[in-house]
Amino acid sequence: MQTVSEEEIYDAYPRHVGRAAAIKSIKAAIRRGNSAIFLWNRTTRYAQSPLIADKRRTSEMTFVPHPSTWFNQDRFYDDELEWGFRPVKKEADPRADPRMRQIETDIGHALASRWKDADKINYVNRKKQFVKLQLDELLTRQSARDEAQRLGLMEPQHATGT
C-alpha cells in the first residue's frame, strides 16, 4: 500500500497558508483514525471541486478556509454537493413515465388475452382428445358387444321406448 506524507496532503490542499499549523492538524486528523490516503484523496477531490475552480477564477481564494481549519473541523467529510459537485443523475426508471406504464399495461393485456386464447385452444384440444378417447372406448365396447351377439354369447339389446 502506498503511503502519503502529511506534506503531500498539505500540498494537495488548494490554499497554502499556515503550513506548520496545517501539518499539525493533518497529523491530528490521522490520529483520530483517518488514513493518510483517505485525507489525500478527499483533499485532492476538494481542490478539484467546482467551488475551488470558481474561487480561483474570481480570485476569491481568501474565502477558502485555511488548511488547519479545514482539517481540524473534519471538513473532508463534507458532502461533495457543498463543494459544488452536481449530484449524479440516476437513470430515470422508464416505469415512472405514465406513457411507459400504459404501454406495459397494454402489453400485459395483450399477453393475457393471448394466454387466455391459448388456454381456450388447449382446453378445446384436450376436450377433443378426451371425446375421441371416449368414442374409441365406446366403439370398442360396441364392437365387442356386436361380436359377442354375433357369436351368441350375449342376447341382443333392444332400445326400449316409452
N, C-alpha and C positions, 0 to 999 in steps of 0.2 A: 504494500500500500504506500502510495506517495504521501510524503509529509509536506506540510506547508508551514512556513515560519510566520511569526507574528508580523515581521516586517513586510512579507509578501501580502498579507492580509491588509496591512495599512496602505501599501502601495496600490492595492486594488480599489480602495475607497476613493470616491471622486473628489474629495476635498482634503488637502494636505495642510492641516494646521494642528498645532499641539501634539507633535509626534510622540513625545515621552508619555504624556497623559493617555494618548490613544493606544500605545503599546501596552501600557499598564491595564487599560480597560479591556483590551483583547485577551490578555493573559487571564484576567478575572473572568471573562466570559468562558474561556476554556476550562477554568477551574470549576465553573458552575455546571459543567457537563457537556458543553458544546464542543464538537470536534473542530479542529483547525480547518479541515477540508470543508466542513459544513459552513463555517464562518466565511471562508474564502469564496465558496460558491454563492452564498447569499449576498456577500459584499459585491462580487462581480456582477451579479444579476441587478442589484440596486444601481450600480454605476452605469449599467447599460439601459436603465429604465427610461421611458419617455419623459418622466418628470425631470430627471437629471439632464437629459438631452435638451429639453426645453429651457432649463435654467442656464445651461452653457450657451445656448443660442442667444438668450436675452441678457447674458452677463449678470445673472442674479444668484450667483453661487453663494453669496452671503446668507441666503435663506436655507441653504443645505446645512443640516446640523453638523457640528464638529464631530470628528470620528469618536472621540472619547464619550460624548453624549450618546451617540448612536449605539455604541457597544454597551455602555452602562445601562441603557434603558431597554436592552434586548430588542432594538428596533429591527433587527434582522428577522424577527418573527412576524413583522407587519405583513398584512395582506398585500400581495403584489398589485392589487387594484389601487391601493393607496399610492403606489409608485407610478401610476399612470398606465399600467398594462391593461389592455382590454380583456374582458372575460372571454374565455374560449367558447365560441358558439358551438353548442351541441347540434348535431344533425337533427333537423326537425323530424319528429315522428310523423310519417305520412298518414298514420291513422288519426292524427289530431285534426287533419283537414276534413271538414264536413263533406267535401266532394269525394274524398277517398273513402270515407265511411259509407257514403251512398253507393259507391262502386262496389265496395266489399259486400254490402247488403244485397245489391243486385246479383252479384256473382254467387253469393250464398243461396239466394232464392233459386237461381238458375240451376245450381248444382243439386239443391234439394229436389227441384222439380224433376231433374234427370234421374236422381236416385229413386224418387217415387215411381217414375216411369219404368226404370229398370226393375224395381221391386214388383211392379204390376206384371211386367213381362216375365220375370222369374216365377211369379205366382201362377200365371197362366200356363207357363211351360210345365211347372210342377203338377198343376191340376191336370193338364193333358196327359202327362206321363202316368199319373195315378189312375185316371179314367181308362187309359189304354191297358194298364196292368189289370184293372178290374175286369175290363171287357175280355181280355185274353183269358183270364181265370174263368170267367163266366162261360166263354165259348169252349174252354177246355172241359169244364164241368158238363156243359150241354152236350158236347160231342161224346163225352164219356157216358152220359145218360142214354143218348141215342144208340150208342154202341151196345150198352147193356140191354136196352129194349130189343134191339135187333137180334141179340143172341138169346133173348127170352129170359134173361136174368132179372129183369125188372118189368113190372107192369107199366104200361103206358100211362102217363099222367095227362089228364084232360083238364082243360081250363074250365072252371066252374063259373057260371054266370048267374046272376040273380035276376 
